[in-house]
Amino acid sequence: MKRRKRRWTDLSPAERVVIGSGAVVQFALAGYAWADLARRPAASVRGPKRVWGFVIAINFIGPAAYLCFGRR
């Protein structure tokens, strides 16, 4: 039996709020991490800034990893 993909319109209002809130948190966290990385001198970052820029793009894990482990 093949499962039908759920569309945005199939979701309940509560599910939409949870997904929307998660997206807002993800973008805010990534934006903050990228802004911090851009302003921080390379000597204050563990590893290459370019690599951290790509890592931050990974959902939730990337910005959290940079903020916890990427800064000196």
PDB file of N, CA, C, O and CB in Angstrom:
ATOM      1  N   MET A   1       0.843  -1.175   0.000  1.00  0.00           N
ATOM      2  CA  MET A   1       0.000   0.000   0.000  1.00  0.00           C
ATOM      3  C   MET A   1       0.890   1.240   0.000  1.00  0.00           C
ATOM      4  O   MET A   1       1.773   1.376   0.847  1.00  0.00           O
ATOM      5  CB  MET A   1      -0.960  -0.003   1.219  1.00  0.00           C
ATOM      6  N   LYS A   2       0.663   2.112  -0.919  1.00  0.00           N
ATOM      7  CA  LYS A   2       1.472   3.313  -1.053  1.00  0.00           C
ATOM      8  C   LYS A   2       0.872   4.438  -0.215  1.00  0.00           C
ATOM      9  O   LYS A   2      -0.328   4.708  -0.270  1.00  0.00           O
ATOM     10  CB  LYS A   2       1.581   3.735  -2.532  1.00  0.00           C
ATOM     11  N   ARG A   3       1.749   5.092   0.570  1.00  0.00           N
ATOM     12  CA  ARG A   3       1.296   6.215   1.393  1.00  0.00           C
ATOM     13  C   ARG A   3       1.269   7.488   0.580  1.00  0.00           C
ATOM     14  O   ARG A   3       2.196   7.782  -0.174  1.00  0.00           O
ATOM     15  CB  ARG A   3       2.197   6.393   2.619  1.00  0.00           C
ATOM     16  N   ARG A   4       0.199   8.236   0.742  1.00  0.00           N
ATOM     17  CA  ARG A   4       0.069   9.512   0.053  1.00  0.00           C
ATOM     18  C   ARG A   4       0.819  10.582   0.835  1.00  0.00           C
ATOM     19  O   ARG A   4       0.724  10.640   2.061  1.00  0.00           O
ATOM     20  CB  ARG A   4      -1.421   9.901  -0.123  1.00  0.00           C
ATOM     21  N   LYS A   5       1.561  11.424   0.133  1.00  0.00           N
ATOM     22  CA  LYS A   5       2.272  12.525   0.786  1.00  0.00           C
ATOM     23  C   LYS A   5       1.271  13.514   1.344  1.00  0.00           C
ATOM     24  O   LYS A   5       0.275  13.840   0.698  1.00  0.00           O
ATOM     25  CB  LYS A   5       3.236  13.228  -0.197  1.00  0.00           C
ATOM     26  N   ARG A   6       1.541  13.989   2.547  1.00  0.00           N
ATOM     27  CA  ARG A   6       0.670  14.990   3.147  1.00  0.00           C
ATOM     28  C   ARG A   6       1.055  16.364   2.615  1.00  0.00           C
ATOM     29  O   ARG A   6       2.235  16.702   2.522  1.00  0.00           O
ATOM     30  CB  ARG A   6       0.759  14.950   4.697  1.00  0.00           C
ATOM     31  N   ARG A   7       0.068  17.126   2.279  1.00  0.00           N
ATOM     32  CA  ARG A   7       0.284  18.486   1.801  1.00  0.00           C
ATOM     33  C   ARG A   7       0.050  19.451   2.949  1.00  0.00           C
ATOM     34  O   ARG A   7      -0.524  19.096   3.979  1.00  0.00           O
ATOM     35  CB  ARG A   7      -0.644  18.815   0.602  1.00  0.00           C
ATOM     36  N   TRP A   8       0.508  20.682   2.747  1.00  0.00           N
ATOM     37  CA  TRP A   8       0.349  21.719   3.756  1.00  0.00           C
ATOM     38  C   TRP A   8      -1.124  21.871   4.147  1.00  0.00           C
ATOM     39  O   TRP A   8      -1.445  22.066   5.319  1.00  0.00           O
ATOM     40  CB  TRP A   8       0.908  23.057   3.240  1.00  0.00           C
ATOM     41  N   THR A   9      -2.001  21.780   3.171  1.00  0.00           N
ATOM     42  CA  THR A   9      -3.433  21.947   3.446  1.00  0.00           C
ATOM     43  C   THR A   9      -4.016  20.774   4.225  1.00  0.00           C
ATOM     44  O   THR A   9      -5.083  20.905   4.825  1.00  0.00           O
ATOM     45  CB  THR A   9      -4.195  22.119   2.146  1.00  0.00           C
ATOM     46  N   ASP A  10      -3.330  19.626   4.227  1.00  0.00           N
ATOM     47  CA  ASP A  10      -3.802  18.461   4.974  1.00  0.00           C
ATOM     48  C   ASP A  10      -3.451  18.545   6.457  1.00  0.00           C
ATOM     49  O   ASP A  10      -4.008  17.802   7.265  1.00  0.00           O
ATOM     50  CB  ASP A  10      -3.216  17.194   4.381  1.00  0.00           C
ATOM     51  N   LEU A  11      -2.543  19.434   6.822  1.00  0.00           N
ATOM     52  CA  LEU A  11      -2.099  19.529   8.206  1.00  0.00           C
ATOM     53  C   LEU A  11      -3.108  20.295   9.049  1.00  0.00           C
ATOM     54  O   LEU A  11      -3.816  21.178   8.563  1.00  0.00           O
ATOM     55  CB  LEU A  11      -0.731  20.201   8.282  1.00  0.00           C
ATOM     56  N   SER A  12      -3.152  19.931  10.327  1.00  0.00           N
ATOM     57  CA  SER A  12      -4.018  20.654  11.255  1.00  0.00           C
ATOM     58  C   SER A  12      -3.376  22.003  11.582  1.00  0.00           C
ATOM     59  O   SER A  12      -2.176  22.180  11.373  1.00  0.00           O
ATOM     60  CB  SER A  12      -4.266  19.823  12.557  1.00  0.00           C
ATOM     61  N   PRO A  13      -4.150  22.940  12.086  1.00  0.00           N
ATOM     62  CA  PRO A  13      -3.568  24.233  12.457  1.00  0.00           C
ATOM     63  C   PRO A  13      -2.431  24.104  13.479  1.00  0.00           C
ATOM     64  O   PRO A  13      -1.454  24.848  13.406  1.00  0.00           O
ATOM     65  CB  PRO A  13      -4.651  25.138  13.016  1.00  0.00           C
ATOM     66  N   ALA A  14      -2.547  23.181  14.418  1.00  0.00           N
ATOM     67  CA  ALA A  14      -1.486  22.989  15.416  1.00  0.00           C
ATOM     68  C   ALA A  14      -0.207  22.485  14.758  1.00  0.00           C
ATOM     69  O   ALA A  14       0.885  22.919  15.126  1.00  0.00           O
ATOM     70  CB  ALA A  14      -1.941  22.002  16.506  1.00  0.00           C
ATOM     71  N   GLU A  15      -0.325  21.577  13.792  1.00  0.00           N
ATOM     72  CA  GLU A  15       0.856  21.073  13.092  1.00  0.00           C
ATOM     73  C   GLU A  15       1.515  22.177  12.267  1.00  0.00           C
ATOM     74  O   GLU A  15       2.740  22.242  12.171  1.00  0.00           O
ATOM     75  CB  GLU A  15       0.478  19.890  12.186  1.00  0.00           C
ATOM     76  N   ARG A  16       0.697  23.038  11.678  1.00  0.00           N
ATOM     77  CA  ARG A  16       1.250  24.160  10.914  1.00  0.00           C
ATOM     78  C   ARG A  16       2.025  25.113  11.817  1.00  0.00           C
ATOM     79  O   ARG A  16       3.084  25.614  11.440  1.00  0.00           O
ATOM     80  CB  ARG A  16       0.129  24.918  10.192  1.00  0.00           C
ATOM     81  N   VAL A  17       1.492  25.359  13.011  1.00  0.00           N
ATOM     82  CA  VAL A  17       2.172  26.252  13.955  1.00  0.00           C
ATOM     83  C   VAL A  17       3.512  25.655  14.377  1.00  0.00           C
ATOM     84  O   VAL A  17       4.511  26.371  14.450  1.00  0.00           O
ATOM     85  CB  VAL A  17       1.285  26.513  15.196  1.00  0.00           C
ATOM     86  N   VAL A  18       3.545  24.358  14.655  1.00  0.00           N
ATOM     87  CA  VAL A  18       4.792  23.703  15.065  1.00  0.00           C
ATOM     88  C   VAL A  18       5.829  23.771  13.950  1.00  0.00           C
ATOM     89  O   VAL A  18       6.990  24.089  14.206  1.00  0.00           O
ATOM     90  CB  VAL A  18       4.531  22.236  15.457  1.00  0.00           C
ATOM     91  N   ILE A  19       5.428  23.478  12.731  1.00  0.00           N
ATOM     92  CA  ILE A  19       6.362  23.515  11.604  1.00  0.00           C
ATOM     93  C   ILE A  19       6.830  24.946  11.344  1.00  0.00           C
ATOM     94  O   ILE A  19       8.016  25.180  11.111  1.00  0.00           O
ATOM     95  CB  ILE A  19       5.707  22.929  10.336  1.00  0.00           C
ATOM     96  N   GLY A  20       5.912  25.889  11.384  1.00  0.00           N
ATOM     97  CA  GLY A  20       6.272  27.290  11.172  1.00  0.00           C
ATOM     98  C   GLY A  20       7.211  27.808  12.255  1.00  0.00           C
ATOM     99  O   GLY A  20       8.167  28.526  11.960  1.00  0.00           O
ATOM    100  N   SER A  21       6.943  27.448  13.501  1.00  0.00           N
ATOM    101  CA  SER A  21       7.809  27.865  14.603  1.00  0.00           C
ATOM    102  C   SER A  21       9.198  27.270  14.467  1.00  0.00           C
ATOM    103  O   SER A  21      10.196  27.947  14.715  1.00  0.00           O
ATOM    104  CB  SER A  21       7.202  27.464  15.941  1.00  0.00           C
ATOM    105  N   GLY A  22       9.266  26.008  14.073  1.00  0.00           N
ATOM    106  CA  GLY A  22      10.560  25.375  13.863  1.00  0.00           C
ATOM    107  C   GLY A  22      11.355  26.055  12.766  1.00  0.00           C
ATOM    108  O   GLY A  22      12.571  26.216  12.878  1.00  0.00           O
ATOM    109  N   ALA A  23      10.668  26.456  11.703  1.00  0.00           N
ATOM    110  CA  ALA A  23      11.341  27.153  10.600  1.00  0.00           C
ATOM    111  C   ALA A  23      11.864  28.506  11.049  1.00  0.00           C
ATOM    112  O   ALA A  23      12.977  28.896  10.692  1.00  0.00           O
ATOM    113  CB  ALA A  23      10.388  27.330   9.414  1.00  0.00           C
ATOM    114  N   VAL A  24      11.062  29.227  11.833  1.00  0.00           N
ATOM    115  CA  VAL A  24      11.501  30.538  12.328  1.00  0.00           C
ATOM    116  C   VAL A  24      12.728  30.385  13.225  1.00  0.00           C
ATOM    117  O   VAL A  24      13.681  31.154  13.108  1.00  0.00           O
ATOM    118  CB  VAL A  24      10.357  31.243  13.100  1.00  0.00           C
ATOM    119  N   VAL A  25      12.709  29.404  14.112  1.00  0.00           N
ATOM    120  CA  VAL A  25      13.858  29.169  15.008  1.00  0.00           C
ATOM    121  C   VAL A  25      15.087  28.804  14.187  1.00  0.00           C
ATOM    122  O   VAL A  25      16.178  29.311  14.449  1.00  0.00           O
ATOM    123  CB  VAL A  25      13.544  28.042  16.037  1.00  0.00           C
ATOM    124  N   GLN A  26      14.925  27.931  13.196  1.00  0.00           N
ATOM    125  CA  GLN A  26      16.048  27.512  12.355  1.00  0.00           C
ATOM    126  C   GLN A  26      16.676  28.706  11.640  1.00  0.00           C
ATOM    127  O   GLN A  26      17.896  28.870  11.666  1.00  0.00           O
ATOM    128  CB  GLN A  26      15.588  26.468  11.329  1.00  0.00           C
ATOM    129  N   PHE A  27      15.853  29.542  11.000  1.00  0.00           N
ATOM    130  CA  PHE A  27      16.379  30.693  10.272  1.00  0.00           C
ATOM    131  C   PHE A  27      17.001  31.715  11.210  1.00  0.00           C
ATOM    132  O   PHE A  27      18.027  32.308  10.877  1.00  0.00           O
ATOM    133  CB  PHE A  27      15.278  31.347   9.455  1.00  0.00           C
ATOM    134  N   ALA A  28      16.410  31.929  12.361  1.00  0.00           N
ATOM    135  CA  ALA A  28      16.966  32.884  13.325  1.00  0.00           C
ATOM    136  C   ALA A  28      18.319  32.401  13.842  1.00  0.00           C
ATOM    137  O   ALA A  28      19.267  33.180  13.934  1.00  0.00           O
ATOM    138  CB  ALA A  28      15.991  33.096  14.502  1.00  0.00           C
ATOM    139  N   LEU A  29      18.405  31.125  14.176  1.00  0.00           N
ATOM    140  CA  LEU A  29      19.658  30.555  14.677  1.00  0.00           C
ATOM    141  C   LEU A  29      20.745  30.621  13.608  1.00  0.00           C
ATOM    142  O   LEU A  29      21.879  31.005  13.895  1.00  0.00           O
ATOM    143  CB  LEU A  29      19.447  29.098  15.132  1.00  0.00           C
ATOM    144  N   ALA A  30      20.406  30.251  12.389  1.00  0.00           N
ATOM    145  CA  ALA A  30      21.385  30.292  11.303  1.00  0.00           C
ATOM    146  C   ALA A  30      21.801  31.733  11.009  1.00  0.00           C
ATOM    147  O   ALA A  30      22.982  32.004  10.791  1.00  0.00           O
ATOM    148  CB  ALA A  30      20.812  29.631  10.034  1.00  0.00           C
ATOM    149  N   GLY A  31      20.851  32.646  11.001  1.00  0.00           N
ATOM    150  CA  GLY A  31      21.174  34.053  10.755  1.00  0.00           C
ATOM    151  C   GLY A  31      22.096  34.622  11.805  1.00  0.00           C
ATOM    152  O   GLY A  31      23.044  35.340  11.487  1.00  0.00           O
ATOM    153  N   TYR A  32      21.823  34.306  13.056  1.00  0.00           N
ATOM    154  CA  TYR A  32      22.681  34.771  14.145  1.00  0.00           C
ATOM    155  C   TYR A  32      24.087  34.176  14.013  1.00  0.00           C
ATOM    156  O   TYR A  32      25.079  34.886  14.175  1.00  0.00           O
ATOM    157  CB  TYR A  32      22.066  34.400  15.513  1.00  0.00           C
ATOM    158  N   ALA A  33      24.172  32.882  13.720  1.00  0.00           N
ATOM    159  CA  ALA A  33      25.475  32.222  13.599  1.00  0.00           C
ATOM    160  C   ALA A  33      26.262  32.795  12.417  1.00  0.00           C
ATOM    161  O   ALA A  33      27.463  33.039  12.539  1.00  0.00           O
ATOM    162  CB  ALA A  33      25.295  30.696  13.432  1.00  0.00           C
ATOM    163  N   TRP A  34      25.600  33.013  11.276  1.00  0.00           N
ATOM    164  CA  TRP A  34      26.301  33.584  10.112  1.00  0.00           C
ATOM    165  C   TRP A  34      26.758  35.015  10.389  1.00  0.00           C
ATOM    166  O   TRP A  34      27.858  35.400   9.994  1.00  0.00           O
ATOM    167  CB  TRP A  34      25.391  33.558   8.868  1.00  0.00           C
ATOM    168  N   ALA A  35      25.932  35.795  11.055  1.00  0.00           N
ATOM    169  CA  ALA A  35      26.323  37.172  11.394  1.00  0.00           C
ATOM    170  C   ALA A  35      27.512  37.169  12.340  1.00  0.00           C
ATOM    171  O   ALA A  35      28.439  37.963  12.181  1.00  0.00           O
ATOM    172  CB  ALA A  35      25.142  37.936  12.028  1.00  0.00           C
ATOM    173  N   ASP A  36      27.487  36.278  13.325  1.00  0.00           N
ATOM    174  CA  ASP A  36      28.605  36.177  14.262  1.00  0.00           C
ATOM    175  C   ASP A  36      29.877  35.752  13.533  1.00  0.00           C
ATOM    176  O   ASP A  36      30.951  36.303  13.774  1.00  0.00           O
ATOM    177  CB  ASP A  36      28.278  35.181  15.391  1.00  0.00           C
ATOM    178  N   LEU A  37      29.751  34.776  12.646  1.00  0.00           N
ATOM    179  CA  LEU A  37      30.910  34.298  11.885  1.00  0.00           C
ATOM    180  C   LEU A  37      31.476  35.412  11.002  1.00  0.00           C
ATOM    181  O   LEU A  37      32.695  35.545  10.887  1.00  0.00           O
ATOM    182  CB  LEU A  37      30.521  33.079  11.020  1.00  0.00           C
ATOM    183  N   ALA A  38      30.624  36.198  10.390  1.00  0.00           N
ATOM    184  CA  ALA A  38      31.085  37.276   9.505  1.00  0.00           C
ATOM    185  C   ALA A  38      31.827  38.355  10.281  1.00  0.00           C
ATOM    186  O   ALA A  38      32.813  38.902   9.786  1.00  0.00           O
ATOM    187  CB  ALA A  38      29.901  37.896   8.759  1.00  0.00           C
ATOM    188  N   ARG A  39      31.370  38.669  11.488  1.00  0.00           N
ATOM    189  CA  ARG A  39      31.991  39.727  12.295  1.00  0.00           C
ATOM    190  C   ARG A  39      33.236  39.268  13.048  1.00  0.00           C
ATOM    191  O   ARG A  39      34.097  40.085  13.374  1.00  0.00           O
ATOM    192  CB  ARG A  39      30.991  40.262  13.280  1.00  0.00           C
ATOM    193  N   ARG A  40      33.338  37.982  13.325  1.00  0.00           N
ATOM    194  CA  ARG A  40      34.428  37.452  14.144  1.00  0.00           C
ATOM    195  C   ARG A  40      35.699  37.311  13.315  1.00  0.00           C
ATOM    196  O   ARG A  40      35.653  36.799  12.197  1.00  0.00           O
ATOM    197  CB  ARG A  40      34.036  36.094  14.753  1.00  0.00           C
ATOM    198  N   PRO A  41      36.843  37.763  13.855  1.00  0.00           N
ATOM    199  CA  PRO A  41      38.115  37.581  13.128  1.00  0.00           C
ATOM    200  C   PRO A  41      38.463  36.094  12.999  1.00  0.00           C
ATOM    201  O   PRO A  41      38.083  35.279  13.840  1.00  0.00           O
ATOM    202  CB  PRO A  41      39.267  38.334  13.851  1.00  0.00           C
ATOM    203  N   ALA A  42      39.187  35.761  11.937  1.00  0.00           N
ATOM    204  CA  ALA A  42      39.535  34.361  11.680  1.00  0.00           C
ATOM    205  C   ALA A  42      40.314  33.740  12.836  1.00  0.00           C
ATOM    206  O   ALA A  42      40.212  32.537  13.075  1.00  0.00           O
ATOM    207  CB  ALA A  42      40.349  34.254  10.400  1.00  0.00           C
ATOM    208  N   ALA A  43      41.082  34.543  13.548  1.00  0.00           N
ATOM    209  CA  ALA A  43      41.860  34.014  14.678  1.00  0.00           C
ATOM    210  C   ALA A  43      40.966  33.574  15.835  1.00  0.00           C
ATOM    211  O   ALA A  43      41.399  32.810  16.698  1.00  0.00           O
ATOM    212  CB  ALA A  43      42.852  35.064  15.169  1.00  0.00           C
ATOM    213  N   SER A  44      39.728  34.051  15.858  1.00  0.00           N
ATOM    214  CA  SER A  44      38.796  33.693  16.931  1.00  0.00           C
ATOM    215  C   SER A  44      37.861  32.547  16.560  1.00  0.00           C
ATOM    216  O   SER A  44      36.908  32.256  17.282  1.00  0.00           O
ATOM    217  CB  SER A  44      37.977  34.894  17.314  1.00  0.00           C
ATOM    218  N   VAL A  45      38.139  31.898  15.428  1.00  0.00           N
ATOM    219  CA  VAL A  45      37.304  30.787  14.972  1.00  0.00           C
ATOM    220  C   VAL A  45      38.170  29.544  14.897  1.00  0.00           C
ATOM    221  O   VAL A  45      39.290  29.585  14.389  1.00  0.00           O
ATOM    222  CB  VAL A  45      36.644  31.095  13.589  1.00  0.00           C
ATOM    223  N   ARG A  46      37.643  28.436  15.406  1.00  0.00           N
ATOM    224  CA  ARG A  46      38.364  27.162  15.322  1.00  0.00           C
ATOM    225  C   ARG A  46      38.140  26.567  13.944  1.00  0.00           C
ATOM    226  O   ARG A  46      37.042  26.103  13.640  1.00  0.00           O
ATOM    227  CB  ARG A  46      37.899  26.170  16.433  1.00  0.00           C
ATOM    228  N   GLY A  47      39.157  26.576  13.117  1.00  0.00           N
ATOM    229  CA  GLY A  47      39.042  26.050  11.761  1.00  0.00           C
ATOM    230  C   GLY A  47      38.744  27.148  10.757  1.00  0.00           C
ATOM    231  O   GLY A  47      38.607  28.317  11.117  1.00  0.00           O
ATOM    232  N   PRO A  48      38.644  26.759   9.491  1.00  0.00           N
ATOM    233  CA  PRO A  48      38.393  27.744   8.426  1.00  0.00           C
ATOM    234  C   PRO A  48      36.971  28.316   8.494  1.00  0.00           C
ATOM    235  O   PRO A  48      36.003  27.583   8.697  1.00  0.00           O
ATOM    236  CB  PRO A  48      38.626  27.102   7.050  1.00  0.00           C
ATOM    237  N   LYS A  49      36.867  29.619   8.324  1.00  0.00           N
ATOM    238  CA  LYS A  49      35.561  30.273   8.365  1.00  0.00           C
ATOM    239  C   LYS A  49      34.656  29.772   7.236  1.00  0.00           C
ATOM    240  O   LYS A  49      33.447  29.641   7.428  1.00  0.00           O
ATOM    241  CB  LYS A  49      35.727  31.795   8.273  1.00  0.00           C
ATOM    242  N   ARG A  50      35.222  29.496   6.077  1.00  0.00           N
ATOM    243  CA  ARG A  50      34.432  29.010   4.945  1.00  0.00           C
ATOM    244  C   ARG A  50      33.749  27.688   5.289  1.00  0.00           C
ATOM    245  O   ARG A  50      32.581  27.488   4.954  1.00  0.00           O
ATOM    246  CB  ARG A  50      35.323  28.839   3.700  1.00  0.00           C
ATOM    247  N   VAL A  51      34.465  26.791   5.951  1.00  0.00           N
ATOM    248  CA  VAL A  51      33.879  25.497   6.337  1.00  0.00           C
ATOM    249  C   VAL A  51      32.747  25.714   7.334  1.00  0.00           C
ATOM    250  O   VAL A  51      31.688  25.099   7.210  1.00  0.00           O
ATOM    251  CB  VAL A  51      34.960  24.559   6.946  1.00  0.00           C
ATOM    252  N   TRP A  52      32.957  26.577   8.315  1.00  0.00           N
ATOM    253  CA  TRP A  52      31.906  26.861   9.285  1.00  0.00           C
ATOM    254  C   TRP A  52      30.698  27.486   8.607  1.00  0.00           C
ATOM    255  O   TRP A  52      29.568  27.242   9.029  1.00  0.00           O
ATOM    256  CB  TRP A  52      32.428  27.784  10.385  1.00  0.00           C
ATOM    257  N   GLY A  53      30.906  28.275   7.580  1.00  0.00           N
ATOM    258  CA  GLY A  53      29.790  28.846   6.837  1.00  0.00           C
ATOM    259  C   GLY A  53      28.902  27.777   6.219  1.00  0.00           C
ATOM    260  O   GLY A  53      27.678  27.906   6.223  1.00  0.00           O
ATOM    261  N   PHE A  54      29.515  26.720   5.686  1.00  0.00           N
ATOM    262  CA  PHE A  54      28.742  25.607   5.135  1.00  0.00           C
ATOM    263  C   PHE A  54      28.094  24.779   6.239  1.00  0.00           C
ATOM    264  O   PHE A  54      26.958  24.328   6.090  1.00  0.00           O
ATOM    265  CB  PHE A  54      29.635  24.717   4.273  1.00  0.00           C
ATOM    266  N   VAL A  55      28.805  24.577   7.338  1.00  0.00           N
ATOM    267  CA  VAL A  55      28.265  23.789   8.450  1.00  0.00           C
ATOM    268  C   VAL A  55      27.018  24.457   9.023  1.00  0.00           C
ATOM    269  O   VAL A  55      26.064  23.770   9.388  1.00  0.00           O
ATOM    270  CB  VAL A  55      29.329  23.609   9.555  1.00  0.00           C
ATOM    271  N   ILE A  56      27.013  25.771   9.105  1.00  0.00           N
ATOM    272  CA  ILE A  56      25.869  26.492   9.666  1.00  0.00           C
ATOM    273  C   ILE A  56      24.604  26.227   8.845  1.00  0.00           C
ATOM    274  O   ILE A  56      23.499  26.311   9.381  1.00  0.00           O
ATOM    275  CB  ILE A  56      26.163  28.008   9.721  1.00  0.00           C
ATOM    276  N   ALA A  57      24.745  25.911   7.563  1.00  0.00           N
ATOM    277  CA  ALA A  57      23.587  25.655   6.702  1.00  0.00           C
ATOM    278  C   ALA A  57      22.868  24.349   7.038  1.00  0.00           C
ATOM    279  O   ALA A  57      21.756  24.122   6.562  1.00  0.00           O
ATOM    280  CB  ALA A  57      24.023  25.629   5.258  1.00  0.00           C
ATOM    281  N   ILE A  58      23.483  23.488   7.846  1.00  0.00           N
ATOM    282  CA  ILE A  58      22.858  22.221   8.229  1.00  0.00           C
ATOM    283  C   ILE A  58      21.825  22.499   9.320  1.00  0.00           C
ATOM    284  O   ILE A  58      22.125  23.165  10.311  1.00  0.00           O
ATOM    285  CB  ILE A  58      23.930  21.185   8.720  1.00  0.00           C
ATOM    286  N   ASN A  59      20.618  21.989   9.136  1.00  0.00           N
ATOM    287  CA  ASN A  59      19.511  22.247  10.062  1.00  0.00           C
ATOM    288  C   ASN A  59      19.898  22.086  11.524  1.00  0.00           C
ATOM    289  O   ASN A  59      20.499  21.083  11.907  1.00  0.00           O
ATOM    290  CB  ASN A  59      18.367  21.329   9.752  1.00  0.00           C
ATOM    291  N   PHE A  60      19.562  23.049  12.318  1.00  0.00           N
ATOM    292  CA  PHE A  60      19.726  23.114  13.764  1.00  0.00           C
ATOM    293  C   PHE A  60      21.104  22.670  14.255  1.00  0.00           C
ATOM    294  O   PHE A  60      21.703  23.339  15.096  1.00  0.00           O
ATOM    295  CB  PHE A  60      18.681  22.277  14.415  1.00  0.00           C
ATOM    296  N   ILE A  61      21.603  21.565  13.746  1.00  0.00           N
ATOM    297  CA  ILE A  61      22.878  21.018  14.220  1.00  0.00           C
ATOM    298  C   ILE A  61      24.030  21.941  13.859  1.00  0.00           C
ATOM    299  O   ILE A  61      24.915  22.168  14.684  1.00  0.00           O
ATOM    300  CB  ILE A  61      23.119  19.623  13.631  1.00  0.00           C
ATOM    301  N   GLY A  62      24.038  22.470  12.662  1.00  0.00           N
ATOM    302  CA  GLY A  62      25.134  23.317  12.196  1.00  0.00           C
ATOM    303  C   GLY A  62      25.304  24.584  13.013  1.00  0.00           C
ATOM    304  O   GLY A  62      26.399  24.838  13.515  1.00  0.00           O
ATOM    305  N   PRO A  63      24.247  25.399  13.164  1.00  0.00           N
ATOM    306  CA  PRO A  63      24.402  26.617  13.972  1.00  0.00           C
ATOM    307  C   PRO A  63      24.751  26.311  15.423  1.00  0.00           C
ATOM    308  O   PRO A  63      25.555  27.014  16.035  1.00  0.00           O
ATOM    309  CB  PRO A  63      23.127  27.442  13.922  1.00  0.00           C
ATOM    310  N   ALA A  64      24.149  25.267  15.968  1.00  0.00           N
ATOM    311  CA  ALA A  64      24.453  24.896  17.356  1.00  0.00           C
ATOM    312  C   ALA A  64      25.906  24.445  17.490  1.00  0.00           C
ATOM    313  O   ALA A  64      26.575  24.786  18.466  1.00  0.00           O
ATOM    314  CB  ALA A  64      23.504  23.777  17.838  1.00  0.00           C
ATOM    315  N   ALA A  65      26.392  23.686  16.520  1.00  0.00           N
ATOM    316  CA  ALA A  65      27.788  23.227  16.554  1.00  0.00           C
ATOM    317  C   ALA A  65      28.739  24.416  16.477  1.00  0.00           C
ATOM    318  O   ALA A  65      29.725  24.478  17.213  1.00  0.00           O
ATOM    319  CB  ALA A  65      28.070  22.243  15.395  1.00  0.00           C
ATOM    320  N   TYR A  66      28.442  25.359  15.584  1.00  0.00           N
ATOM    321  CA  TYR A  66      29.307  26.537  15.477  1.00  0.00           C
ATOM    322  C   TYR A  66      29.304  27.332  16.775  1.00  0.00           C
ATOM    323  O   TYR A  66      30.365  27.710  17.273  1.00  0.00           O
ATOM    324  CB  TYR A  66      28.862  27.430  14.312  1.00  0.00           C
ATOM    325  N   LEU A  67      28.135  27.587  17.320  1.00  0.00           N
ATOM    326  CA  LEU A  67      28.053  28.406  18.543  1.00  0.00           C
ATOM    327  C   LEU A  67      28.691  27.708  19.737  1.00  0.00           C
ATOM    328  O   LEU A  67      29.209  28.379  20.629  1.00  0.00           O
ATOM    329  CB  LEU A  67      26.595  28.737  18.862  1.00  0.00           C
ATOM    330  N   CYS A  68      28.666  26.388  19.778  1.00  0.00           N
ATOM    331  CA  CYS A  68      29.271  25.655  20.909  1.00  0.00           C
ATOM    332  C   CYS A  68      30.754  25.371  20.701  1.00  0.00           C
ATOM    333  O   CYS A  68      31.550  25.500  21.631  1.00  0.00           O
ATOM    334  CB  CYS A  68      28.537  24.342  21.130  1.00  0.00           C
ATOM    335  N   PHE A  69      31.133  24.979  19.467  1.00  0.00           N
ATOM    336  CA  PHE A  69      32.494  24.492  19.240  1.00  0.00           C
ATOM    337  C   PHE A  69      33.334  25.340  18.288  1.00  0.00           C
ATOM    338  O   PHE A  69      34.559  25.224  18.291  1.00  0.00           O
ATOM    339  CB  PHE A  69      32.430  23.112  18.713  1.00  0.00           C
ATOM    340  N   GLY A  70      32.722  26.170  17.494  1.00  0.00           N
ATOM    341  CA  GLY A  70      33.447  26.895  16.466  1.00  0.00           C
ATOM    342  C   GLY A  70      34.115  28.176  16.907  1.00  0.00           C
ATOM    343  O   GLY A  70      35.025  28.667  16.239  1.00  0.00           O
ATOM    344  N   ARG A  71      33.670  28.723  18.029  1.00  0.00           N
ATOM    345  CA  ARG A  71      34.230  30.005  18.506  1.00  0.00           C
ATOM    346  C   ARG A  71      35.245  29.748  19.605  1.00  0.00           C
ATOM    347  O   ARG A  71      35.113  28.809  20.391  1.00  0.00           O
ATOM    348  CB  ARG A  71      33.108  30.948  19.025  1.00  0.00           C
ATOM    349  N   ARG A  72      36.262  30.600  19.644  1.00  0.00           N
ATOM    350  CA  ARG A  72      37.267  30.516  20.720  1.00  0.00           C
ATOM    351  C   ARG A  72      36.874  31.430  21.838  1.00  0.00           C
ATOM    352  O   ARG A  72      37.580  31.514  22.843  1.00  0.00           O
ATOM    353  CB  ARG A  72      38.678  30.875  20.209  1.00  0.00           C
TER     354      ARG A  72
END
